[in-house]
Amino acid sequence: MNRCYRIPLLTAALGAALPLHASTPETDANDTQARSTTELAAVRVQARQPGARDTQSNSFGSGDWKNTPASVSVLDRSLLDSRHVRTLSELASNDASLGDSYAPVGYYQNIAIRGFALDTATGYRFNGLTIAGEQRLALENVQQVEILKGEAGLAAGVIAPGGVINFVGKRPAEVRSVTLGTDSEGSRHAAVDVGHWLTPRIGLRFNAAWEDGNSYVDHADGRRNFYSLASDWLLGEHGKLEVDANYQTSAQRSVSGYQLLGATALPRDVDRKQMLGYQRWQQPVGIDSTNITALHTYDFSPAWQSRVSASHSRSVIDDNVAFAYGCYYAESCWDGSVPGNYFAPNGDYDIYDYRSPDDTRRNQQLRAELRGRFATGAVDHQLVTGADYFRRSVDKRRNVNEYVGTANIHDREVPQFDPSPLEPGPSVRRLDSRQKALFVLDRVSFADNWQWLAGGRFVQLDERAWDKRGNPERESRVSRFLPQTALIWSATGQLNVYASYVRGIALGQEAPFWTSNDGNFLPSVLSRQIEVGAKYIPLDSLTLGAALFRISRPFQYARPDDSDYGYTFVQEGQQTHTGLELSAQGRITERLQLTASASVLRARAHDTGTPAYEGHPLVNVPTTRASLHADYQLPFAPDLGITGGWRYASSNVATVDGRVRAPGYSVVDAGLRFRHQLQGHALDWNLSVDNVFNRFYWRDTGSSAGDYYLFPGAPRQARLSVTIAL
């Protein structure tokens, strides 16, 4: 059962941090000097300039940004702090290639990269290893977020073609800080970050957070507790063991999304503070998650290294919601003239008592790699080879999903109805998925300024699925070789130009309940990506990137037909995303720091057999997005800075036939940061105001289980935090 305890935030934060600050400043200084070499090894990624970051999770091996033939962006800790980023939806607003993809308030969220929704089973990583995406991902223990855009066949195996989000954990360091925060809704947030090298060879980093969140949506306040521990052990002269573990529990009512009225019109005069379908008996959604990763490295020589890593991720969801969905029981939909899986033309919608407790997802992964450098004559090689094993299981109880009443989107108070008397059934195994893979990649350097990368991943996927009662439903085995190659030309010491080709494989989608093949999983699909790009580092602290790409895969959709249901879920035709991405990140001048990106994306389906679904943008894929965040240090006040941001998205298609679009939007953010000393301790204040002009907009027209929903963007919100270095 999910438990999220209320703890006095200031007491908890100070109580956890202060006892660890027992040594004198002189002792700390001596210890730090004695361990300086060890600490540099432990934080080698964070110590580099933005333009030279290593990335841990990409299809072309670990390497610096400039020599990676793929579009990769990194959001560092300072940006996450200044923007007060705590959810995936807020994370997505900082990169133009990302967007929401069914991201309700109060529930675990998903995002899309390059117009493809991430696979929650394999699209999210911590320290390069898979974690269950069906959890509220905490960021307090994260040093940076790596966004790999595009196909990731070598890095991830069976995965959606949009890309991968990798969270890089904080490593042990001499750190003692407390962060306290609030917002314009009255939320309270406290976090502690404490690190220490116990000996020259053993270091620890403890992070914890407690939050009482007051949502801008009525009845959607929530709580969460988060704890994490990272450790680095230097084993002998050549070995190192890095272990990370975190646990989080949260409880918050989930907010239902809107749907189109009569399948043809956007809801109007929407009050985004109202919770659709709210019932007093509705319980919060409880989510407990545990993530553990371990990495052992051993340097045989300066040129050769072995890496053995393992991970375990578990998320348990107690799903409780008075769900607003469709109009099957509304009077205006009885005659069948309006599709029942949309709201009625007058705004009526049905309310369902949905309960699915103990929804358990487990990810387990084991990987062994050998990395090395050698030469054959005048040609240098960097080789990565290894094996990977990944297991995914899903256990669920037979849910309750019963109609209880009908309401209207313009009701001042949602009518109250009795809950269903039914109870969920016993827990059964619904999915057991296992991937075995062998991979190899060789980076060949020749002629001083050329690199050729070639390799691939052989994947064997075995899956077994059961229905709600535990009866066998399907058993499948798929074996594929996923090749990839890239060519890099170092035109100058600052400029690299590349071209790459990658193939991937993704699981087939599940047919919605309102189609003739309800519940069937379609076969896995192959995807292909071609990308050309340029990476330029005019200054050590500034990176500029451009990428032109094309991704294609079979189109999966509900095809209208003459069946009793009127639709059958099929794979037919191709879905092609062609786009251009531009990025700039780093320090423009001594006082001005910039994180900016823009994306132009053309997403179309063709040869589907349904002409009405072709020739227009696909659902929830705006043609144009832009994101800008700037930080300027005032010349007359060195400790005072102003921050500002701008987010833009063009109109967003909301129906598969392209007839309805959500309008485009432009949102302005602003903020202040201030640093000063108080009794020898540094205090960092951060004030941010999102959506300064309180603009109403539809941020998400994404889908879940084959149905499409509309989520409004948050109103104006102010957030204030202070971090105290102890």
Secondary structure, DSSP 8 states (H G I E B T S, - for coil): --------HHHHHHHHHGGG--S-HHHHHHHHHHTHHHHHHHTTTTTS-GGG-EESS-TT-SEESTT-SSEEEEEEHHHHHHTT--SHHHHHTT-TTEEESS--TTS---EEETTEE--TTTSEEETTEE--SSS----TTEEEEEEEES--HHHHSB--TTEEEEEEE----SEEEEEEEEETT--EEEEEEEEEEEETTEEEEEEEEEEEE--SSTT--EEEEEEEEEEEEEETTTEEEEEEEEEEEEEE-----B--BTTTB---S--TTS-TT--TT---EEEEEEEEEEEEEEESSSSEEEEEEEEEEEEEEEEEEEEEE--TTSGGGTTSSS-TTSB-TTSEEEEEEEEEEEEEEEEEEEEEEEEEEEEETTEEEEEEEEEEEEEEEEEEE--EEEEEEEEETT-SS-------------EEEEEEEEEEEEEEEEEEEETTTEEEEEEEEEEEEEEEEE-TTS-EEEEEEEEEEEEEEEEEEE-SSSEEEEEEEEEEEE---B--TTSTTTT-B---EEEEEEEEEEEEEEETTEEEEEEEEEEEEEEEEEEE-SSSSSEEEEEEEEEEEEEEEEEEEEESSSSEEEEEEEEEEEEEEES-S-GGGSSS--TT--SEEEEEEEEEE-TT-TTEEEEEEEEEE--EE-STTS--EE--EEEEEEEEEEEEEETTEEEEEEEEEESTT----EEE--EETTEE-BEE----EEEEEEEEE-
